[in-house]
């Protein structure tokens, strides 16, 4: 039968006729008299047998007889083409949902904690750079939809100061879905007493929604953790920034149904129920340790598992530990992993509270995982909130499908 189907269009068409007839028969089985049902079933059975053993002419005759029987007894559907289109739409929706749940789930990288392996949303402050040209027309479309870069330029309409965080707004709400989100930034003139004057404040609509608004808009000096400039005169650039979209990737949801995650793999897990992190979202981190292992982070920026040092020869850590030990750790570059002592000594800011120095040991609980971000100087990870239950893992990184940069493609990190 397979051979005949491959080389005969008539045999393939007969199969389609049988499939369509059986589909309608199942839909109308409770509405048709037994006599009519038997006649249709006999026509289907005859055509099936002819597909296996009959000549091409016999198959064509069998299709004609089945068509006549179907035309005679099947009830006509009103708006049949519309019904078929709707049915096809829902079938495709079910298939896409199944693919998303069990094979490859899309995910957006929201933060920079995995950089430079995966990039989150990043902002590049262009204020004070008059030589940088903001693209327009087709060039802007190319940058936005191919490279994932968009430009935002906001000029002060009047003198004023930033006195409050921006407010989120949406152009369209559909239940739990908020479409076309943007943010409203308010500048207030300051009186002689140094207090804002609310009645004369100016509000600016910023066409982007991001949790780290001040960082991505270039308004904060990250090394100092404070706003670069709060007061603006009329005509000054409040915001002039290039915002690069975070990587969109597919998560492989299938592999871990057949084996456990391996050390060094970048795993995606649900944050719900894990204390100390943002709830209701997904995180992507590199798996460091599991199941009762003892972990410490040496002052040499290497992790030690049960006393064994991880280095660039350890699978999954080829890039993470490729740093020059003479070069201090910096954000957005592979710099190993730092403990709190090294972190503070590098930039004065505190992090990695569960690993205060090179001698501190953290023991992973049974059936738990400990994960760190690759961007060791700018990552909220297991160094602060510890391990989490292994059932939180939903998959591993698979394929960056957008934007179309040098990171596009299958990820083997």
LOSE-476697 format. One record per residue: residue in one letter; z, x, y of N, C-alpha, C in turn. Coordinates in steps of 0.001 Angstrom, whole numbers, plus 500000, padded with zeros to 6 digits. Last residue first. Example, Ala and Ser with C-alpha at 12.3 -4.5 7.8 and 13.67 -1.06 7.14 Angstrom:
S507080512850497750507140513670498940507870512900500030
A507800513190494310507800512300495500507800513200496700
***
This chain:
X524604525824525772525812526543526154526970526124525254
X522082524821525652522607525446524438523888526233524743
X520354522067526773521443522989527071522031523516525771
X516982521366527575518051521369526565519079522439526905
X516306520699531112515982521003529727517184520967528822
X516850522226534271516273521127533510515980521567532076
X517612524305535840518573523880534805518046522733533952
X515719524662537756515729525643536665516710525259535564
X515041521128538230515332522471538717515282523426537524
X514740518115538653513826519058538019513989520443538658
X518069516642538251516792516878538913515975517958538193
X517460515376534967517176515313536404518336515949537138
X518146515933532359516863515263532590516513515109534065
X519554518175530282519536517826531706518167517230532019
X520916517497527182519655517687527892519825517272529348
X523624517758525967522361517839525236521207518273526118
X527134518151525414525980518210526322524704518419525525
X528671515905523049528441517232523612527212517204524499
X531085513169522874529875513899522509529822515264523159
X533539512016523298532427511117522957531161511876522568
X537002512464522850535685513102522937534602512122522509
X539355511191522242538786510945523573537376511508523707
X540336512085519866539513510876519824538927510507521186
X542011514228520430540629514520520057539745513283520043
X544116513960523330543799513571521950542319513756521636
X544539517004525304544318515565525201543931515227523759
X546507519468527186545571519028526155545436517512526136
X546890520115530766547160520323529353546089519801528415
X546584520082533477547039518846532834547105518933531317
X545984522771534222546916521970535021547450520756534263
X544305523776532357545309524704532879546357523968533702
X542431521806531893543601521864531027544643522869531456
X541460521402535393541223521342533950542527521459533176
X539685521606538148540890520903537707540729520663536213
X538280524465539523538238523508538420539621522931538156
X537517526893540842537369525575541478537271524502540398
X537629529194539467538293529188540769538178527844541478
X536053528665537162537502528864537030538261528847538350
X533889526906536091534073527325537477535568527575537703
X534123525898533551533515527220533707533710527779535111
X537261524347532671535977524344533362535442525760533493
X538747523940529395538717524521530734537323524341531332
X540727522077527057539425522394527639539586522955529049
X542173521472523988542419522056525300541085522540525850
X542848518661521885541946519700522363542422520195523724
X544708517593518959544457517615520396543504518770520718
X545783517680516433544741516679516716544511516527518219
X548903519052517560547982518713516466547033517588516862
X548877520642520859549440519713519868548432519453518743
X548855524040521747548104522778521662548709521908520564
X551022525835523704550689525470522328550046524096522289
X550782528482525932550704527028525798550284526712524369
X552564531148527337551850530631526170551922529106526161
X552494533799529699552823532402529399551953531882528265
X551637536251530486552486536192529296552808534770528867
X550205536078532850549500536532531658550306536487530384
X551436532998534390551128534429534368550488534785533027
X551369530158534310551801530855535531551510532347535554
X549858527824533156549665529231532798550061530088534005
X550208525403534240550703525560532873550550526993532372
X548957525597536735550422525593536696550997525753535288
X546435526225537974546762526639536611548270526680536393
X547052527181541444546404526388540401546864526883539053
X547282527803544956547922527686543645547109526806542715
X545806530287547056545989528892546660546510528838545231
X545242532929547558546462532363548124546732530920547754
X543094534118546300542846533371547550544070532673548119
X544181536011544410542785536059544852542575535348546174
X546787535430543798546501536771544328545096536854544896
X546464532889542722547162533048544002546838534397544635
X545063533587540341544514532621541296545141532831542679
X546840535252539002545576535811539489544961534907540542
X548890533323538498549175534588539190547907535182539802
X547645531318536967548134531022538310548379532292539126
X544697532772535396545993532105535377546471531912536816
X541156532275534948542289532878535658543555532061535438
X538430533249532996539431532212533262540646532874533905
X535222534380534126536228534276533080537137533099533327
X533386533864536088534446534823536406535544534814535352
X530336532813537110531100533081535901532099534200536183
X530642531029540199530111532147539430530963532311538166
X531957529151541715530547528907541394529870530085540710
X534326531361543284533871530027542885532373530022542625
X535277534533541850534826533700542969534329532370542429
X537344537316540991536785536003540653536420535216541904
X536244540669541902537236539585541880536579538243541550
X534902543142539787534601542161540839535618541028540783
X535499544582537622535821545209538902535593544259540077
X534520543158535451535971543160535682536390543803537000
X531807541097535794532194542491535991533700542520536292
X531267538501533319531593538997534654531926540501534634
X530790537110531031529793538135531380530108538806532720
X532221535006530035532860536316530079531864537450530345
X530385532892530234531696532781530886532349534149531055
X528206533574528589528082533614530045529433533648530743
X529316533456525988528449534569526376528335534696527893
X530808531579524756531405532222525921530572533401526427
X529561530645522493529847529681523551530368530310524825
X530998533012520322529998531949520512530447530924521543
X532024536036521741532500534799521120531487533699521364
X531216538125523252530646538063521904531092536810521152
X532656537994525576531245537586525644530563537564524284
X535828536876524189535006537676525092533555537224524998
X539204536206523441537846535675523553537075536546524538
X541576537842521380540910537770522675539519537150522557
X544291536522519629542925537049519538542185536797520845
X546748535262519861546713536701520032545318537310519989
X546032532602519671546885533180518624546808534708518652
X543647533424521897543989532363520963544749532977519798
X543358534231525249543780534743523953544230533570523087
X540924534592527797541817533720527030542113534397525692
X540782536838530564540343536452529234541384535552528591
X541682538016532884540808536844532982540164536462531645
X543644539863532709542272540388532652541226539282532676
X545967538542532466545612538944533828544216539563533884
X545266535959529989545702537278530446545307537553531880
X546413533008529013545347533551529851545846534859530435
X547058531747525703547505532354526954546285532901527705
X547842529480523126546868529938524119547580530618525281
X547996528648519765548743529159520910547778529868521861
X547050525634518058546780527017518454547590527391519692
X547315522955517320548454523848517153548224525290517541
X544455521961517766545284521866516554546361522935516405
X542503524177519921542775522903519244543867523077518196
X540647525484522791541579525586521661541883524202521110
X538329525078524446538995526376524345539834526499523077
X535359523597525386536462523524524427537025524928524190
X534587522982528738534332523823527571535574523821526674
X533891519620529955534591520906529976534233521697528723
X533420516747531727532728517698530860533389519061531047
X534678513371531802534770514781532194533921515608531232
X534262510072533033534028511062531987534134512466532583
X536661507495533985535416508235534141535259509194532965
X539205506316534164538016505476534103536709506204534311
X541162508452536397540995507533535274539652506806535342
X541597511830537093541010510569537542540701509679536342
X544656513175535625543251513251536018542764511871536442
X547304512842534822546993513925535738545548514046536154
X547028511742531401547774511867532665547265513035533498
X544610509878529966545018511286530058545726511479531401
X543712507285530078544900507547529282545358508984529293
X540342508138530530541339507055530477542493507422529560
X538346510010530326539566510393531036540680509358530903
X536413510964527532536881509890528409538214510280529037
X534321513924527459535411513078526968535812512048528018
X532088516299526250532278515209527207533339514287526640
X532048519857525866532277518510525338532486517531526487
X530447522680525156530773521855526319530845520409525857
X531926524926522772530956523876523111531414523138524361
X534038526618522223532948527142523039531900526106523406
X534788525431518978535227526171520156534011526730520903
X533197522387517996533475523803517797533947524428519103
X534100519073516876533611520006517895534026521439517577
X533436518150513434534323518271514589533696519205515627
X530676516156512200531527517344512210532400517338513450
X529575513654512395529411514364511126530224515656511054
X529923512718514886530198511761513807530160512448512447
X529044514668516563530458514689516216530873513564515268
X526272513991516894526695515153516105528142515081515655
X525898511760518641525708511645517193526386512759516401
X525777511925521343526885511143520785526865511095519264
X524948514088523698524704513916522267525916513228521640
X524129512966526848525227513424526005524891513100524552
X521845513983529305522109513145528150523204513797527320
X522524514359532845522231514861531505522464513784530457
X522034515314536112522072514165535212521696514661533820
X523821517338538426522951517246537253523157515928536526
X524148516071541803524698516635540578523740516440539411
X522026516840544584522527515903543585523098516645542384
X522883518388547560522172518539546287522834517663545234
X522472517850550895523298517466549750522451517551548490
X522564519566553842521713519304552682522627519023551508
X523567518438557099523866518956555773522743518652554789
X525262517911559716523895518365559479523950519120558159
X527379515997561623526986516347560259525523516783560286
X527569516271564378528778516003563582528528516444562147
X526129518102566830525945517715565437527302517510564776
X526457516738570173526718517756569152526444517200567755
X526181514588571863525008515394571610525204516480570568
X529483514726573083528244513966573009527050514902572849
X531615516843571101531127516336572371529813515587572158
X534211516487568715532793516715568998532441516116570357
X536911517745566788536460517118568032535003517497568309
X537328519160564406537676517738564441537112517031565666
X536165521553562181536151521111563571536388519614563607
X536931522097559561536417523167560413536530522802561885
X539886521028557941538666520656558646538246521779559585
X541030523094555162541226522328556385539889522054557070
X541090525047553135541517523685552837541774522854554071
X540174527583553212541407527309553949541951525917553679
X537952527403551592538854528532551383540195528321552083
X536590525174552602537263525078551308538245526217551079
X536532523669555505536498525054555041537300525088553741
X534715520670555903535948521333555497535666522772555102
X532289519554556383533283519435557448534562520197557149
X530171519254554647530314520534555335531355520527556429
X530033517050553113529408516954554425529578518222555245
X531559517737550918530112517655550747529372517546552078
X534160517646552102533640518873551500532116518845551455
X534436515021552951534533516094553941533979517404553399
X534081513588550425533208513402551584533240514597552525
X534444513442547553534805514600548372533944514626549633
X533242511077546617534693511166546675535135512299547596
X530517509521548305531039510641547531532547510706547696
X527611508038549280528970507749548834529427508884547935
X525528507861552183525873508495550914527303508118550574
X524678507561554990524008506938553837524262507655552508
X527050506710557299526574507878556545525986507367555228
X527294505376560387526980504985559008526352506178558292
X529923505722562636528646506259562176528462505913560701
X531527504347565468531409504380564010530004504806563617
X533701505195568107532322505096567649532283505238566127
X536235503631570186535810504476569071534356504200568690
X537606502331572149536336502971572517535796503859571390
X539949501353571151539007500389571732537659501006572061
X541570503555570308540816502736569347539743501856569962
X541956506656571196541827505401571948540965504454571112
X544397508931569744543068508305569817543095506998570597
X546537511118571705546367510057570720544984509423570864
X547006512871573733546561513416572465546340512399571378
X547533511853576167548699512083575311548324512646573948
X545021511416577248545822512544577756547024512871576883
X543107510367574281543677510235575611544479511448576020
X540059510817572586541486511143572633541976511072574078
X537756508662570884538115509466572059539630509662572113
X537110508825567406537865508161568473538077509109569644
X534749508157564955535232509142565917535897508410567072
X534427507257561541534788506841562896535290508022563715
X532089506617559062532936507634559682533170507261561144
X531469504918556180531564504746557630532568505745558185
X529116505266553528530442505476554082530391505427555603
X527590503336550865527536504281551972528945504409552540
X525802502113548031527065502455548681526831503478549797
X523887500549546599523608501103547923524906501394548688
X526026498347544740524732498983544973524607499441546421
X528353498041542380528251498187543826527005499005544132
X529356495905539860528336496872540265528200496868541782
X531002493882539157531584495226539150530603496296539593
X529195491677541053530326491789540145530961493159540268
X527342493181543062527013492327541919528121492467540890
X526880493725546437527873493682545364527432492700544290
X525290495766548745525091494685547783526128494801546672
X526117497720550438525116496793550956524952495594550031
X529464498775550952528339498526550045527398497509550670
X531582501493552016530973500178552232529818500021551264
X534535503414552600533377503078551782532893501677552113
X535456505238555468535643504050554646534366503765553869
X536810508570556037535751507559556091536065506385555171
X540081509214557479539102509390556401538027508316556510
X540533509876561013540839509177559764539752509461558738
X539713511169563254541151510909563146541533510213561856
X537545513182564838537774512569563522539274512413563344
X536913512403568284537530513237567257537643512457565953
X534382512492570918535350511862570026535850512812568971
X531815511571573202532895512483572847533874511767571928
X529002509939571611529978510069572694531034511079572245
X527329510271569512526834509436570618527748509503571830
X526660513125567610527680512360568325527059511585569486
X524396512844564882524687513421566200525681512523566934
X523694513676561604524400512713562458524806513421563743
X521705513967558864521894514521560206522491513436561092
X521100514934555616521807513962556450522113514623557792
X518809515199552956519323515758554199519940514644555035
X518816515888549423518639514975550548519327515560551779
X517447516889546351518053517293547628517789516233548692
X516127516644543923517463516069544054518188516455545324
X513562517397543364514559518458543400515988517924543543
X512434514750543259512112515782542269513217516837542220
X513414513143545275513242512559543949512840513571542881
X513781514794547606514776513789547196514639513419545735
X511546516454547860512878517050547749513889516057547180
X509542514453548076509528515426546980510916516026546761
X510322513200550472510272512430549226510311513352548020
X509988515340552240511325514772552051511391513962550767
X507227515649552045508097516763551672509520516270551416
X506250513283553064506097513536551634506986514680551157
X508596513038555757507407512557555067507413512852553584
X510445516106556371510102514707556633508909514322555768
X513178518495556255511858517980555856511693516503556179
X514599520366558750514846519208557892513509518574557535
X514685523850558873513945522649559214514266521530558225
X516679526296560214516490525449559034515838524140559467
X517178527506562579515947527904561917515665527052560680
X519679526737563451518514526068564048517202526416563360
X522493526458562328521341527122561708520058526462562209
X524609524996563182524529526377563645523404527164563003
X524796523169560189525136523268561611525137524743562026
X524442522878557520523320523453558272523604523531559762
X526229523146554571526349522889556002525244523622556758
X525564521681551678525265522938552358525228522663553861
X527286520310548873526805520182550246526619521547550886
X526794519065545587527161520161546479526542519931547850
X527702517516542617527217517299543976527705518444544863
X527537520013539988527886518710540537527277518548541911
X525780521729537483526109521604538895526438520168539261
X526701523647534714526209522355535200526670522204536639
X527205526445535041526545525893533850525907524555534175
X528617527649537126527186527385537314526462526869536077
X530315524461537180529331525376537744529651526811537334
X532171522631536476531430523269535380530377524242535883
X533224521582538807534137522309537917533428523013536774
X532050520115540860531565521464540611532387522245539610
X531376516656539894532084517720540599531515519083540221
X529757514872538431530192514509539782530792515659540579
X527001514620536535528045515604536800528526515380538232
X526328511639534793526144512406536026527303513371536192
X524768510769531725525977511093532476525600511870533720
X523575508743528981523373509460530244524688509672530977
X523835509366525519524354508605526645524142509380527941
X522299509099522519522301509912523736522700509055524923
X523445507536520212522621508733520134522732509602521387
X525013505265520582525149506010519333524374507321519289
X524615504109523110525945504147522530526063505143521379
X521869504352523635522841504906524576524207505083523921
X520748502960521498520423504375521688521470505050522570
X521793500409522028522160501097520786521902502592520907
X520499499884524463521967499906524404522433500672523166
X517844499911523653518303500898524621519819501023524597
X517862497708521902517524499033521392518005500139522346
X518496495662523705519398495948522581519143497353522037
X516246495765525356517573496000525919518578496362524823
X514193495070523579514203496403524155515579496754524729
X514970492418523132514897493358522010514952494788522517
X514706491354525672516041491456525097516065492390523896
X511880491562525962512787492211526903514169492405526292
X510929489955523896510644491384523882511571492160524793
X511847487483524804512331488005523529512103489515523435
X510326487261527122511789487311527210512379487901525941
X507750487162526004508114488237526925509622488402527035
X507881484819524488507611486086523817508028487264524705
X508272482902526489509286483076525437509118484440524763
X505864483146527835507110483483528524508215483752527526
X504130482231525844503999483609526329505266484057527046
X504946479527525466505068480505524383505007481944524890
X505593477055526743505672478355527433505829479490526437
X506718475369523810506332475303525219506511476675525865
X505385475955520579506441476264521544505929476046522964
X504385473678518113503950474488519253505128474697520205
X505224473952514669505380473247515937505014474199517076
X502981474422511921503970474968512854504000474157514140
X500827473123510568502203472681510365503227473246511359
X498262474048511384498440472660510940499902472230510978
X498464476730511906498026475848512993498327474386512659
X499146477556509303500101477698510399499745476777511554
X496772477010507930498022476347507528499050476392508655
X494994478725509268494760477278509264496031476515508919
X496180481209508651496088480777510047495875479273510138
X495803481300505910497172481251506433497176480782507882
X492994481418505845493679480274505231495113480151505761
X492547483885507156492003482646507730492733481428507173
X493773485652505382494296485520506744493812484225507385
X492116485329503169493531484965503069494160484799504440
X489724486398504149489769484977503795491208484490503706
X490532489075504418490127488315505604490181486819505332
X490998489663501697492115489720502659491773488920503907
X488419489440500675489460488527500189490656488497501146
X487179491549502014486714490183502241487758489167501799
X488585493734500935488656493474502368488241492035502678
X490194492688497834489167493376498609489326493023500080
X493677492905496745492413492245497056491426493134497782
X496202494081496374495177494215495316493800493686495687
X497850493922498660498092494958497652496887495190496749
X496913491788500094497052493091500768497202494224499767
X497202489753498240495857490228498552495894491571499275
X499976489384498360499377489874497121497972490424497376
X500202488404500976500897489630500588500276490249499340
X498762486038500754498232487112501589498918488441501275
X500495484569499086499124484879498648498547486044499439
X502790484335500680502868485060499407501473485470498919
X501756482727502768502275484073503054502296484911501782
X501093480388501379500056481121502091500476482554502393
X503622479614500474502605479963499488501488480777500145
X504862479030502884505386480133502080504367480589501044
X503325476768503621503288477975504449503759479193503648
X504005474998501554502604475356501763502479476636502583
X506774474757501870506236475318500631504794475771500808
X506935473507504373507508474830504166506897475515502956
X505786471045503772505100471947504704505609473379504569
X507741470027502011506350470143501575505592471136502462
X510066469919503570509999470841502437508556471079501996
X509426469799507156509625469166505843509435470192504721
X511104471814509674509891471456508923510242470777507594
X513444472640510819512752471525511455511562471013510634
X514509474896509693515342473689509656514623472461510222
X512494476803510227512784476400508849513570475088508784
X511696477994512545511466476550512423511839476001511040
X512291480697512334512761479972513517512700478456513296
X510988481384509989512450481477510029513027480713511206
X508339481031510867508871480218509770510400480227509777
X508058483041512741508039481649513202508632480737512136
X508247485253510939509144485134512090509222483678512571
X506149484871509183507526484834508671508528484652509809
X503977485217510953504170483939510270505604483807509753
X504287487909511732504368486846512737504644485493512085
X503933489207509229505182489376509988505367488259511015
X501298488443508598502415488044507721503738488121508483
X499923489702510678499846488240510528501013487742509688
X500483492385510133500965491802511383500961490275511325
X499150492646507677500599492844507736501191492242508999
X496540492303508537497123491311507634498644491421507633
X496211494642510001496213493359510708496827492274509847
X496186496505507907497254496557508915497349495235509660
X493867495720506581495148495674505864496305495694506861
X491981496239508603492158494869508106493498494721507387
X492036498979508876492521498163509988492797496739509527
X492878501331506558492195500045506717492828499235507835
X494367503618506150492919503773506272492159502455506450
X497050502939505984496657504057506827495164504063507120
X497105500894504124497435500592505519496964501693506453
X496537502259501763495581501243502244495832500927503725
X498828503882501552497505504498501669496503503515502257
X500809501946501237500852502825502390499478503454502637
X500000500827498797500000500000500000500000500869501264
***
